[in-house]
Amino acid sequence: MVLCAVAALTIGRLAPVAVSMIGTGAARPTIAFIGWFGPRRLASILFGLLLLEEGLDDADELFGVITWTVVASVVLHGES
């Protein structure tokens, strides 16, 4: 779960932002800043609650990954 949380905060967040900003002419530091501090957390929690309500077999495990990701995000982004 922790490994998935770390991947979500780094590769899973920064890569899509970088790809979506191709052609904008934004500087690399700007892209990195947007990728690191962009909106998140609330949407993750809401999607996790939807998973729990659906009663999927792996919902508890997925919610654990979401929880670790949100906690790590709060800590890491709060420190930076």
N, C-alpha and C positions, 0 to 999 in steps of 0.2 A: 504494500500500500504506500509506503513511504517513497519507494522508487518511482511509482506512478505519479505521486504528488510532485516530486522533483522534476520529472519529465514534463508534466503539465505546466509547471511554472517556467520552464526554460524552453525546451524545444517546441512543446505544444502551444506555447503562447507567442514566442518571438518569431518563429518561422512563418506562421500564417500572416502576422502583421507585416513582416518584411516582404512577403510575396504580394500582399494586397497593396503595398505602397510602391511597387515597381512602376516606374514611369511618372511618378509625382515630382521627381527632382529633389526630394527631401534628402538632407545629409544623413549619413549613417548614424551619427549620434542622436539625431532627431528620431529616426526610426527605432533605435534601441530604447530611447526614452518612452516613446509611445507603446512599444511592446512590453516594457517593464511596468509602467504605471497605468496602462489602459484599464477600462472598466472590467470588473469581474466580481466575484464573490456572491453577490445577491442572486445573479442568474444561476450560478452553480448550486446554491442552496435550494432554489426553487425547483430546478431540474431534479435534484436529489429527492426532494419531497414527492415529486411526481412519480419517481421510480418506486418509492416505498408504497405509495398508494396503489400502484398497479399490481403489487404483490408478485413481482418477478422472483424467480428462484435465487438469483444472485444479487438481489436489490440491497441486502445488508452489506455485502462485500463492496458493491459499487458506492454505496453511501459512505462507507469507511474511506474509500479513496477520495471522494469529494470532501469529506471532513478534513482529512490530512492536508489536502490541497488548500483549502480555505485557511486553516490554521497556519500552515507554512507561509501562505501569501500574506496574512496579517503580520506575522513576525518579520519576514524578510523585507516586505515593503515598508513596514513601520521603521525598521532599522536603517533603511536607505532613504 
